[in-house]
C-alpha cells in the first residue's frame, strides 16, 4: 500500500462530492488534499471524467508541482494548488470548480456582496474577486501565476486566508480552501449557494443594501465567536 494512501483516499472522496453537489460538469473541477509532514498533495488527474475516477488514479505531487507518484498527468491546475500550499502553509485542502453562479460573478469581475445572514454565517466581508491576470502573467506559467494572483489580491485587500477561505479569479472561476479537503468542498458549496442568492437579490432589487453590521456580527459570532452557541 502506498504511504500516500490516506491523502489519495481523502482527495478521491472529496472529488466525488463535486458532482453530487452539482459543482462540476464533465471534468470542470478538481480537489487536492495535502500531507504537510510528507510535503506532498494528492490531486485529481487531468481530464478524467468523474465516473471513471478511482482512488488509485489520484496523483501525488510535491509543493513545487513535481509528480511524486502516479501513472496519469495531474490536473492542469496543479501548479495553482502547489503555490497556495507552499505560501499558505496551514491549509490542507483546495478546490477549484467552474460552478455556474460563482463563475458568473467571476466573469462579471465582481465581488459578491454580503446581502444576507447565510453569507454572514461564514464570513464578514464580500467574497473577493481578483482582477483578471496581466498579459505578462497569462503568457508566462499561467497556472503557477494564478496562485500568485490569488495571494497578491489577498495581500492588497489586507485579508487573511484564515478568515476568508474563498475567492473568485476575474474572468475565470472560484477557488476555495480549508484545513481539510472536505472543508474546502464545503466552502465551495457555500460559495455557489451564496453566489446564486446574491444574483437573485440583485435581480429582485438592484438597489438592495448590504447586510447591516449588527447582523453580520451577530450571525458570524454565534457560529464562530468565543461565545458561539450554534450546533451541539
Backbone bond lengths (Angstrom), bond angles and torsions (degrees), N, CA, C in turn:
res aa  C-N    CA-C-N  psi(-1)  N-CA   C-N-CA  omega(-1)  CA-C   N-CA-C  phi
1 X - - - 1.474 - - 1.532 109.62 -
2 X 1.313 116.19 138.71 1.460 121.50 179.81 1.520 111.23 -63.86
3 X 1.329 116.21 143.10 1.469 120.03 175.98 1.526 111.24 -70.14
4 X 1.331 115.97 -7.11 1.463 120.95 178.37 1.532 111.79 -103.09
5 X 1.330 116.95 11.82 1.460 121.00 -173.01 1.520 112.27 -56.70
6 X 1.344 116.89 -37.71 1.474 119.82 -176.01 1.529 112.07 -64.74
7 X 1.346 117.54 -39.27 1.470 117.57 179.67 1.525 111.51 -81.63
8 X 1.330 117.55 -25.85 1.462 119.49 172.67 1.523 109.54 -63.78
9 X 1.326 115.55 -42.60 1.470 120.52 177.59 1.523 111.02 -63.70
10 X 1.329 116.34 -44.74 1.467 120.64 -179.65 1.522 110.87 -62.89
11 X 1.335 116.50 -44.91 1.462 120.11 -179.85 1.528 111.49 -66.26
12 X 1.320 116.67 -41.61 1.465 120.25 179.91 1.528 111.22 -61.51
13 X 1.331 116.12 -49.98 1.467 120.13 -178.76 1.523 111.22 -61.29
14 X 1.334 116.52 -40.24 1.464 120.22 -179.60 1.525 111.09 -68.45
15 X 1.332 117.13 -41.44 1.460 119.46 177.26 1.519 111.94 -61.23
16 X 1.339 117.06 -38.37 1.458 120.00 -178.32 1.521 112.89 -69.12
17 X 1.340 116.24 -18.13 1.459 119.72 175.88 1.531 112.23 -72.66
18 X 1.324 117.79 -26.21 1.469 119.70 -174.21 1.529 112.84 -60.71
19 X 1.343 119.77 -49.73 1.469 117.61 176.64 1.521 112.98 -67.90
20 X 1.325 117.01 -31.80 1.468 119.58 177.82 1.521 111.41 -62.61
21 X 1.318 116.76 -32.99 1.468 122.04 -178.87 1.531 112.14 -94.11
22 X 1.336 116.65 8.89 1.473 122.23 -179.92 1.530 112.30 58.30
23 X 1.329 115.60 37.69 1.464 120.40 179.78 1.522 112.38 -98.88
24 X 1.341 117.31 -10.08 1.469 120.00 179.90 1.524 110.60 -137.79
25 X 1.323 114.39 154.51 1.457 123.30 172.16 1.530 106.67 -124.34
26 X 1.316 117.60 133.90 1.465 122.13 -178.78 1.537 110.54 55.74
27 X 1.339 118.22 -109.56 1.471 120.81 -178.03 1.530 111.51 -119.37
28 X 1.340 116.49 24.85 1.467 120.86 -171.05 1.530 112.73 -81.98
29 X 1.313 119.34 58.32 1.458 119.04 177.57 1.511 111.76 171.44
30 X 1.320 115.43 167.75 1.455 120.85 179.32 1.522 110.33 -162.35
31 X 1.330 115.12 151.92 1.458 122.84 174.88 1.525 107.93 -128.79
32 X 1.331 115.84 144.76 1.465 120.13 172.60 1.521 109.25 -127.63
33 X 1.338 115.04 156.87 1.465 122.30 178.29 1.521 108.21 -135.44
34 X 1.333 116.89 128.86 1.466 121.56 -172.76 1.522 112.75 -103.33
35 X 1.329 115.04 151.31 1.462 123.75 167.95 1.520 106.34 -119.72
36 X 1.319 116.02 105.14 1.467 121.04 -175.77 1.524 112.05 -66.61
37 X 1.304 117.62 -34.60 1.462 120.54 -178.45 1.523 111.95 -65.51
38 X 1.327 116.08 -35.14 1.459 120.05 -179.90 1.531 112.64 -96.28
39 X 1.335 117.13 -6.29 1.458 120.98 176.45 1.512 114.55 66.83
40 X 1.341 116.23 36.96 1.462 120.86 -177.75 1.529 110.01 -141.30
41 X 1.329 114.78 167.58 1.468 119.94 170.46 1.522 109.52 -140.52
42 X 1.327 114.92 153.63 1.460 122.49 174.91 1.515 108.24 -100.48
43 X 1.327 116.86 137.67 1.466 120.67 -177.21 1.528 110.21 -143.14
44 X 1.305 115.64 155.47 1.468 122.56 178.73 1.532 110.39 -61.01
45 X 1.329 117.87 141.13 1.466 120.40 173.79 1.527 110.78 -70.41
46 X 1.315 116.00 152.37 1.461 122.01 -175.48 1.524 112.31 -69.62
47 X 1.341 115.08 131.54 1.454 121.14 169.29 1.509 116.86 69.31
48 X 1.324 117.63 14.88 1.469 120.45 179.39 1.532 108.78 -93.72
49 X 1.338 118.56 121.84 1.468 120.23 179.66 1.530 111.25 -60.14
50 X 1.310 115.78 147.61 1.467 120.24 -175.55 1.530 113.98 -58.16
51 X 1.336 119.78 -38.99 1.469 118.27 178.60 1.534 113.56 -63.25
52 X 1.333 117.56 -19.09 1.461 121.43 -178.79 1.526 112.96 -95.65
53 X 1.313 117.33 -5.58 1.461 120.18 -179.07 1.526 111.02 -68.40
54 X 1.321 115.36 144.28 1.462 121.81 170.79 1.513 107.83 -132.73
55 X 1.307 115.90 165.17 1.458 120.50 177.94 1.531 110.14 -57.38
56 X 1.316 117.08 -42.91 1.460 120.75 -175.59 1.526 113.47 -75.81
57 X 1.329 117.33 -8.75 1.467 118.55 176.42 1.524 112.56 -83.24
58 X 1.346 116.97 -9.27 1.460 119.81 176.31 1.536 109.64 -63.54
59 X 1.327 116.32 141.73 1.465 121.78 -176.84 1.528 109.35 -105.99
60 X 1.322 117.08 136.41 1.459 122.23 178.28 1.527 109.19 -96.91
61 X 1.320 115.72 128.87 1.465 122.81 -174.32 1.521 108.69 -133.92
62 X 1.351 117.85 147.57 1.464 118.86 175.80 1.528 110.45 -88.91
63 X 1.329 117.05 177.70 1.465 120.54 -173.96 1.529 113.57 -76.24
64 X 1.334 116.25 2.15 1.466 121.05 169.63 1.520 111.12 -103.26
65 X 1.332 116.14 3.90 1.453 120.82 176.94 1.510 114.94 85.66
66 X 1.327 117.76 12.70 1.463 121.16 179.33 1.533 110.79 -88.21
67 X 1.325 116.92 138.20 1.460 121.02 178.89 1.531 109.55 -70.39
68 X 1.312 115.63 129.33 1.463 122.71 178.86 1.522 110.69 -104.38
69 X 1.335 116.10 -38.17 1.465 120.69 -179.27 1.514 108.89 -155.41
70 X 1.329 116.90 140.58 1.455 121.65 176.48 1.512 111.66 136.66
71 X 1.328 115.95 151.36 1.456 122.49 -177.10 1.531 112.50 -96.55
72 X 1.325 117.11 -14.53 1.464 121.43 -175.74 1.520 110.91 -111.19
73 X 1.329 115.63 161.79 1.468 119.87 174.71 1.522 108.47 -71.97
74 X 1.327 118.28 137.50 1.465 119.50 177.66 1.521 111.04 -73.22
75 X 1.305 116.65 168.22 1.468 123.36 177.56 1.523 111.65 -44.39
76 X 1.316 116.28 144.88 1.473 120.11 176.64 1.524 111.62 -64.55
77 X 1.325 117.16 -16.75 1.469 121.17 178.67 1.532 112.57 -92.34
78 X 1.317 117.93 10.57 1.463 121.57 -174.79 1.525 112.52 -56.78
79 X 1.316 117.66 -41.04 1.465 119.78 -177.97 1.528 111.85 -64.56
80 X 1.313 117.71 -32.85 1.470 120.67 175.85 1.520 109.93 -64.58
81 X 1.313 116.92 -46.38 1.464 121.40 177.18 1.529 109.85 -58.68
82 X 1.347 116.19 -45.20 1.468 120.76 -177.02 1.527 111.43 -60.20
83 X 1.326 116.85 -43.59 1.470 120.61 179.37 1.522 110.67 -62.29
84 X 1.318 117.55 -45.89 1.471 120.60 -178.93 1.521 110.99 -63.57
85 X 1.329 117.59 -42.78 1.467 120.01 177.52 1.532 111.34 -63.19
86 X 1.314 116.93 -38.68 1.462 120.97 -175.16 1.523 111.73 -69.96
87 X 1.324 116.36 -38.66 1.468 120.05 -174.71 1.521 113.22 -96.51
88 X 1.327 117.44 -23.86 1.464 121.17 174.89 1.525 105.96 -112.74
89 X 1.323 115.25 84.68 1.466 119.24 -165.63 1.520 115.30 -83.00
90 X 1.323 117.35 16.23 1.463 120.34 176.27 1.528 112.37 -121.20
91 X 1.337 116.99 13.49 1.466 119.54 173.65 1.531 108.10 -104.09
92 X 1.324 116.06 148.81 1.464 120.38 -175.58 1.530 113.48 -129.82
93 X 1.336 116.61 3.87 1.456 120.48 177.80 1.519 110.06 -150.10
94 X 1.327 116.90 139.68 1.470 122.66 179.43 1.523 108.56 -137.18
95 X 1.336 115.52 139.91 1.467 122.17 177.03 1.520 109.27 -127.34
96 X 1.322 115.41 136.91 1.468 121.62 170.46 1.520 107.69 -128.14
97 X 1.322 116.55 127.01 1.463 121.11 175.86 1.520 109.52 -133.15
98 X 1.319 115.12 174.23 1.458 121.69 167.97 1.527 107.22 -121.08
99 X 1.326 115.61 45.75 1.465 120.95 179.89 1.527 109.58 -58.27
100 X 1.318 116.26 144.45 1.472 122.24 -164.79 1.527 114.06 -57.17
101 X 1.324 117.84 -55.40 1.466 119.74 -171.29 1.525 112.38 -75.21
102 X 1.323 117.13 -42.48 1.468 119.33 177.90 1.522 109.99 -63.08
103 X 1.329 117.14 -39.99 1.459 120.46 179.60 1.522 111.22 -67.42
104 X 1.330 117.31 -35.53 1.471 119.90 177.04 1.525 111.21 -60.79
105 X 1.345 117.10 -42.05 1.468 120.17 176.34 1.523 110.42 -64.80
106 X 1.333 117.38 -38.32 1.467 120.42 177.90 1.528 110.46 -64.13
107 X 1.327 116.70 -41.56 1.463 120.35 179.07 1.523 111.53 -66.77
108 X 1.314 116.69 -30.11 1.465 120.89 176.13 1.529 112.06 -79.66
109 X 1.343 116.76 -6.91 1.468 123.72 -179.13 1.528 111.03 58.57
110 X 1.332 115.40 43.03 1.461 120.92 -177.01 1.525 111.48 -122.41
111 X 1.340 116.21 137.41 1.459 120.30 165.75 1.524 108.53 -62.23
112 X 1.320 117.49 153.77 1.463 120.85 175.09 1.522 108.31 -93.63
113 X 1.335 117.88 113.33 1.466 120.38 -174.93 1.525 112.02 -66.11
114 X 1.315 115.39 150.49 1.471 120.48 177.35 1.528 108.20 -85.65
115 X 1.325 115.24 90.70 1.462 121.49 -176.28 1.523 113.39 -90.44
116 X 1.345 117.03 -28.82 1.458 117.02 -170.52 1.507 114.17 -143.51
117 X 1.325 114.22 178.88 1.464 120.33 -174.47 1.529 112.90 -73.66
118 X 1.333 117.82 -23.34 1.463 119.05 175.30 1.527 109.76 -61.48
119 X 1.308 115.71 -44.98 1.460 122.48 176.38 1.536 109.51 -61.36
120 X 1.334 116.32 -47.68 1.466 121.04 -176.65 1.526 113.19 -68.42
121 X 1.321 117.56 -19.95 1.463 119.96 174.42 1.531 111.62 -64.63
122 X 1.329 116.22 -18.67 1.461 120.00 -173.15 1.521 114.34 -118.03
123 X 1.323 118.08 -30.04 1.455 120.76 175.36 1.520 109.76 -160.80
124 X 1.337 115.25 161.90 1.466 120.34 -169.41 1.522 113.27 -104.62
125 X 1.323 117.74 6.73 1.463 121.55 -177.73 1.521 109.70 -132.52
126 X 1.318 115.62 168.24 1.456 120.27 172.14 1.535 108.96 -59.40
127 X 1.310 117.16 148.34 1.466 120.54 175.20 1.528 107.09 -76.41
128 X 1.332 117.17 119.29 1.465 119.37 -171.26 1.520 113.36 -73.86
129 X 1.331 114.09 148.61 1.457 121.63 172.68 1.528 107.14 -118.84
130 X 1.310 116.94 114.62 1.461 120.85 176.58 1.527 108.95 -69.74
131 X 1.316 117.63 145.75 1.470 119.08 178.15 1.520 111.12 -65.35
132 X 1.333 117.37 159.47 1.460 119.43 174.54 1.527 110.19 -56.37
133 X 1.315 116.61 148.19 1.449 121.34 -178.32 1.529 111.44 -68.44
134 X 1.303 115.65 153.85 1.466 121.02 177.87 1.527 109.53 -68.53
135 X 1.345 115.81 158.84 1.460 120.31 178.58 1.525 110.71 -58.75
136 X 1.335 116.16 -38.30 1.467 120.57 -179.07 1.523 110.89 -62.60
137 X 1.344 116.45 -43.59 1.466 120.01 178.81 1.528 110.95 -66.33
138 X 1.327 116.38 -39.87 1.464 120.67 -178.71 1.524 111.04 -65.26
139 X 1.320 116.46 -40.05 1.465 120.78 -178.47 1.528 112.15 -76.70
140 X 1.322 117.09 -15.29 1.458 120.75 179.02 1.512 111.00 -85.39
141 X 1.323 116.38 -139.90 1.468 121.62 177.51 1.535 106.68 -83.12
142 X 1.329 115.05 87.55 1.466 122.35 -166.34 1.527 113.83 -54.14
143 X 1.336 116.85 -52.17 1.467 119.17 -176.60 1.528 111.50 -68.32
144 X 1.316 116.64 -36.85 1.470 121.71 175.74 1.523 109.72 -61.31
145 X 1.322 116.96 -46.73 1.463 121.52 -178.57 1.524 112.00 -67.50
146 X 1.333 117.40 -27.57 1.465 120.13 177.14 1.524 110.58 -59.86
147 X 1.325 116.85 -38.49 1.462 120.45 176.55 1.518 111.77 -58.98
148 X 1.325 116.28 -42.40 1.466 119.87 -179.68 1.527 111.59 -73.71
149 X 1.334 117.06 -29.95 1.461 119.28 175.22 1.531 109.98 -60.39
150 X 1.326 116.09 -40.06 1.457 121.41 178.23 1.524 110.86 -67.52
151 X 1.313 116.70 -51.25 1.469 121.36 -178.54 1.532 111.01 -61.23
152 X 1.329 116.36 -44.82 1.461 120.18 -177.62 1.525 111.77 -64.30
153 X 1.332 116.89 -35.31 1.468 119.10 179.78 1.524 110.47 -69.18
154 X 1.325 117.37 -39.33 1.455 120.03 175.69 1.525 110.64 -61.68
155 X 1.327 116.95 -41.82 1.464 121.16 178.49 1.524 110.66 -62.95
156 X 1.332 116.99 -44.43 1.464 121.36 -179.25 1.528 111.96 -62.41
157 X 1.336 116.49 -35.65 1.470 121.04 -179.59 1.526 112.44 -84.74
158 X 1.331 117.20 -10.91 1.464 120.42 -175.70 1.515 112.22 70.52
159 X 1.335 116.48 28.33 1.461 121.23 -179.30 1.526 110.74 -93.81
160 X 1.327 115.27 150.66 1.455 121.27 173.98 1.521 109.35 -100.06
161 X 1.330 116.68 136.38 1.464 119.81 177.32 1.520 111.80 -70.65
162 X 1.352 117.12 -10.76 1.469 119.82 172.82 1.527 110.47 -75.76
163 X 1.328 115.56 -37.14 1.466 120.69 -175.51 1.524 112.19 -83.28
164 X 1.316 116.83 -33.18 1.464 122.57 -179.32 1.521 107.18 -124.65
165 X 1.332 116.22 108.70 1.462 120.78 -174.09 1.531 111.57 -103.31
166 X 1.338 115.40 35.62 1.466 119.08 -178.55 1.518 109.68 -160.40
167 X 1.330 115.62 152.75 1.463 121.23 176.89 1.524 109.12 -155.92
168 X 1.323 115.64 154.86 1.454 122.46 168.34 1.526 107.11 -105.00
169 X 1.317 117.15 140.60 1.458 120.98 173.15 1.523 106.81 -104.53
170 X 1.322 116.49 119.94 1.459 122.15 -172.40 1.515 113.63 -51.11
171 X 1.346 116.15 132.26 1.464 125.38 -178.38 1.524 113.15 64.96
172 X 1.346 116.34 8.55 1.452 119.37 -178.71 1.528 108.73 -120.72
173 X 1.323 118.62 -97.90 1.461 120.30 -172.43 1.531 109.11 -174.77
174 X 1.342 117.61 178.98 1.460 121.04 -176.28 1.525 114.54 -85.92
175 X 1.333 113.69 153.26 1.462 123.75 167.30 1.522 107.59 -128.54
176 X 1.326 116.82 141.86 1.464 121.92 173.90 1.525 108.27 -135.04
177 X 1.324 115.86 162.74 1.465 120.46 -179.32 1.520 109.01 -151.72
178 X 1.329 115.77 173.64 1.457 120.32 179.39 1.508 111.21 -176.30
179 X 1.336 115.67 -177.11 1.460 120.86 179.97 1.523 112.25 -69.81
180 X 1.324 116.94 -21.36 1.459 122.85 175.93 1.520 108.65 -137.92
181 X 1.327 115.89 164.08 1.459 119.75 175.85 1.524 110.73 -63.07
182 X 1.335 116.89 -37.81 1.469 120.47 178.78 1.523 111.28 -62.54
183 X 1.329 116.98 -39.39 1.473 119.87 178.59 1.529 110.68 -67.75
184 X 1.314 116.72 -36.87 1.460 119.83 177.22 1.531 110.95 -64.27
185 X 1.339 117.02 -38.61 1.468 120.62 175.90 1.524 110.20 -65.30
186 X 1.318 116.42 -43.74 1.471 120.93 176.36 1.526 109.79 -54.97
187 X 1.327 116.55 -46.96 1.464 120.24 -179.31 1.523 111.31 -63.13
188 X 1.334 116.96 -35.65 1.455 120.79 178.28 1.526 111.30 -65.38
189 X 1.323 116.43 -40.60 1.465 120.71 178.11 1.527 111.48 -67.80
190 X 1.325 116.61 -41.02 1.470 120.84 176.74 1.523 110.16 -61.79
191 X 1.322 116.44 -45.63 1.464 120.74 179.31 1.522 111.40 -57.78
192 X 1.327 117.34 -45.61 1.458 120.44 -179.44 1.530 111.13 -63.36
193 X 1.327 117.31 -42.08 1.465 120.72 179.85 1.528 111.24 -65.03
194 X 1.328 116.57 -45.14 1.462 120.86 -179.73 1.529 110.15 -65.46
195 X 1.328 117.08 -37.45 1.464 120.67 178.33 1.528 111.06 -62.58
196 X 1.326 116.46 -40.67 1.462 120.22 178.35 1.524 110.73 -66.01
197 X 1.336 116.20 -46.23 1.471 119.72 178.77 1.526 111.69 -59.58
198 X 1.329 116.43 -41.43 1.467 120.01 -178.25 1.525 111.04 -65.44
199 X 1.325 116.90 -40.36 1.467 120.06 177.61 1.523 110.52 -62.09
200 X 1.330 116.99 -46.95 1.460 120.22 179.55 1.528 111.07 -62.85
201 X 1.316 116.38 -37.98 1.463 120.49 177.76 1.528 110.44 -59.99
202 X 1.342 116.50 -46.04 1.471 120.71 -180.00 1.525 111.32 -65.37
203 X 1.329 116.52 -33.43 1.463 119.47 178.97 1.527 111.53 -70.46
204 X 1.329 115.67 -40.84 1.471 120.15 -179.81 1.522 110.98 -69.58
205 X 1.339 115.43 -42.38 1.463 120.33 -178.93 1.524 109.34 -144.56
206 X 1.336 117.68 95.89 1.473 120.34 -178.51 1.525 113.80 -58.62
207 X 1.344 116.28 -20.47 1.471 119.94 178.95 1.530 112.14 -101.79
208 X 1.300 117.53 18.80 1.469 120.31 -178.60 1.529 110.24 -56.42
209 X 1.336 117.33 131.18 1.468 119.70 179.65 1.527 110.85 -78.17
210 X 1.314 116.07 154.49 1.458 119.68 173.90 1.523 109.63 -71.58
211 X 1.303 115.48 161.33 1.462 122.60 -178.13 1.529 110.41 -60.40
212 X 1.323 116.43 137.68 1.462 118.14 -179.10 1.526 111.08 -74.22
213 X 1.323 115.08 154.59 1.457 122.16 -170.32 1.523 112.41 -58.42
214 X 1.326 117.74 -37.81 1.469 119.84 -177.97 1.529 111.15 -62.27
215 X 1.338 117.15 -39.05 1.467 120.73 178.92 1.528 111.37 -73.11
216 X 1.318 116.59 -37.33 1.469 119.52 175.91 1.519 109.47 -58.27
217 X 1.317 115.70 -50.80 1.469 121.35 -177.47 1.533 110.75 -61.40
218 X 1.325 116.86 -46.71 1.458 121.33 -177.59 1.529 111.02 -60.30
219 X 1.333 116.37 -49.92 1.468 118.87 -174.18 1.523 112.57 -71.83
220 X 1.325 117.51 -35.80 1.459 118.37 178.54 1.525 110.56 -70.54
221 X 1.306 116.80 -45.02 1.464 119.75 -174.16 1.526 112.87 -73.71
222 X 1.324 118.57 -26.02 1.469 118.11 178.75 1.527 111.32 -70.24
223 X 1.362 115.77 -18.77 1.465 119.68 176.24 1.527 112.45 -102.50
224 X 1.348 116.61 -31.61 1.465 119.11 -169.65 1.523 114.14 -126.14
225 X 1.325 118.57 -7.96 1.459 121.36 -177.20 1.513 113.78 -76.93
226 X 1.325 116.65 174.18 1.476 120.87 -179.39 1.516 113.46 -62.12
227 X 1.330 117.33 -26.31 1.453 121.11 179.46 1.540 110.78 -112.21
228 X 1.315 115.81 34.06 1.474 120.30 -177.64 1.528 110.71 -59.29
229 X 1.327 114.94 145.14 1.463 119.55 -178.53 1.520 112.19 -134.30
230 X 1.348 117.29 9.51 1.467 119.88 177.29 1.529 109.55 -80.46
231 X 1.307 116.90 136.02 1.455 121.24 176.00 1.502 113.36 86.47
232 X 1.324 115.66 -176.89 1.466 121.75 -174.99 1.524 111.44 -97.81
